[in-house]
Amino acid sequence: MSKGHVLLAHGSGGKLSHDLIQDVFLRHLSNPVLDVQDDAAVWTPALLPGTRLALTTDSYVVQPLFFPGGDIGKLAVCGTVNDVAMVGAKPLYLSASFILEEGFELSILESIVQSMKSSAEEAGVEIISGDTKVVAHGEADGLYISTTGVGLLDPELKIGGAEAKPGDMVIISGTIGDHGIAVLEARGELGFQSNLESDIAPLNHLVTAMLSASKNIHVLRDPTRGGVATALNEISRQSGVGIILEEDSLPIQPAVAAACEMLGFDPLYIANEGKLLAIISQEDVENVLAVMRKTRYGENAVVIGVVEDSPHGRLLLRTGLGSTRIVDVLAGEMLPRIC
Amino acid sequence: MSKGHVLLAHGSGGKLSHDLIQDVFLRHLSNPVLDVQDDAAVWTPALLPGTRLALTTDSYVVQPLFFPGGDIGKLAVCGTVNDVAMVGAKPLYLSASFILEEGFELSILESIVQSMKSSAEEAGVEIISGDTKVVAHGEADGLYISTTGVGLLDPELKIGGAEAKPGDMVIISGTIGDHGIAVLEARGELGFQSNLESDIAPLNHLVTAMLSASKNIHVLRDPTRGGVATALNEISRQSGVGIILEEDSLPIQPAVAAACEMLGFDPLYIANEGKLLAIISQEDVENVLAVMRKTRYGENAVVIGVVEDSPHGRLLLRTGLGSTRIVDVLAGEMLPRIC
């Protein structure tokens, strides 16, 4: 049996999260679909040959509930829509389950539900099933939301973390770190006024545009908890490749760079909620960038790196000075309850 | 906007739960699938004509986490499997999302995950997607689990809360109130030793057997939170019929009856987690009872009432003395965190 206790870092998306998934969840629940460990599970029901469905679930515990650019409701819809989209599936339906703390204001709950409605409309999905539980005062922190998304997938597509190939290019759809720093500011932990907003957005329409421009999109992933560094580390491991980032190519807003410098954070580990990483055959990169840049959430898309044969399972950063360093998985906890 | 604050009774499954769903959730999120308000949502994806899928979600916050007959993990699998089965669908896949409190023992988490695995195996479903979030000590009570279930449905079937018809009979698959009283005992609130166990069980195989015996099963529902009284009140409203229960027919274990008498509870409102109500054409009742009684979880199945044309939307109880009283929806909170 596992020893010890749950630490905040078990929820960081970093090394301890990975260990918890391996040692507790995968160890007991292992099956071919779960073991793939992409953003959404993809399966073909035995009774529906030729059909591929995607399923993904997330709980949202962000604190505070409202922050510049969004709230927990918008996050709970977009986060799950995006996970469905990251396997190339078209998100169709969501379920939503609420854990409410006794004493929570109903008017705030209503605002959050309205926000979920707006985001669902923008994404073109419907919330078709729900549940509410109430726990006593002091047994939760306001409210937590769990959403699950179901999507439908073109049987021809093969997009996943294990599909990156040497020679592919790595694209990011826009600036990194906006969500994490906006939430920090809402917590009053920034120490200055950044005017930053979270980037939360539904990315499924962006993915649809990208899929229309290329049949050679190998990996899609939204770098949420743990940021770009964690997402690319996972992909390098899943694909058994090396990924090399160019530091000077990383799009970072000045306020995010300033906040990270002040607080000692690396923007590569800061959560995003409206960005995607795409790993694509080199010959299609210009086509894909062109369609991305015509969309609302992809206008700042750029190439930030390349996939190489080695070092296997490693993410490297080539700095502006030409040196190269390993960017490892996050070992501890950086920002609890960021999503 | 809604006024006031969340009360424990908003989670009871009774009148306040109903109001919260209507005034906050359905008011903003209304759509034809969500509005049906059965145990699981049923839909046909536009891209898959002829296919009917079922989706349902629940959060589980039961306290304590372990109790005679089960634990929160078994509950999180069986509860969601049963909701899928209650629309006549075959449950296929589950997702599971965990909210863990910092400091929670990893060995306990592992026991709960093992229990989920056993229940999933018994039900014949796989857990294919998951998520873990961690909140600080004092921001949750150990752990909460949200599960979502996906199932596949025979396109010919029409089972739902609105399908009860005058002349139908009401069947219960076994004794009522076992889960609620077992959890109360585990909390040390019973005052005597009952030796009761929760009835938690996956009911999908029982449903499959019933469907093989009759094409005239109109309603299936598992009387969980709020018990038999709440479930039948909902059905009487959805179908616009009156339902008349025969008090002397209700199967109740002596220990449950004794506990209810001591504590002033009505067993009709106590939660069950391994029982189903079925509303069936009179001519098929004997066939259905015969197959139910051959199964592990249906061996004590009996008829407990009939559906009549009136009073519309009302549940009545005919007592052993021949008098009849209205059994209303639960107004307050009886047992918080029962599931």
Interface residues (C-beta under 8 A of the other chain):
Chain A: M1 S2 K3 G4 H5 V6 L7 L8 A9 H10 G11 S17 L20 I21 V24 F25 H28 L29 N31 V33 L34 A40 A41 W43 P45 L47 L48 T51 L53 L55 T56 T57 D58 S59 Y60 V61 L92 Y93 S95 A96 S97 F98 I99 L100 E101 E102 G103 F104 E105 L106 S107 L109 E110 S111 V113 Q114 M116 K117 A120 E126 I127 I128 S129 G130 D131 T132 K133 V134 V135 A136 G138 E139 A140 D141 Y144 S146 T148 V150 L152 P336 R337 C339
Chain B: M1 S2 K3 G4 H5 V6 L7 L8 A9 H10 G11 S17 L20 I21 V24 F25 H28 L29 N31 V33 L34 A40 A41 W43 P45 L47 L48 T51 L53 L55 T56 T57 D58 S59 Y60 V61 K90 L92 Y93 S95 A96 S97 F98 I99 L100 E101 E102 G103 F104 E105 L106 S107 L109 E110 S111 V113 Q114 M116 K117 A120 E126 I127 I128 S129 G130 D131 T132 K133 V134 V135 A136 G138 E139 A140 D141 Y144 S146 T148 V150 L152 P336 R337 C339
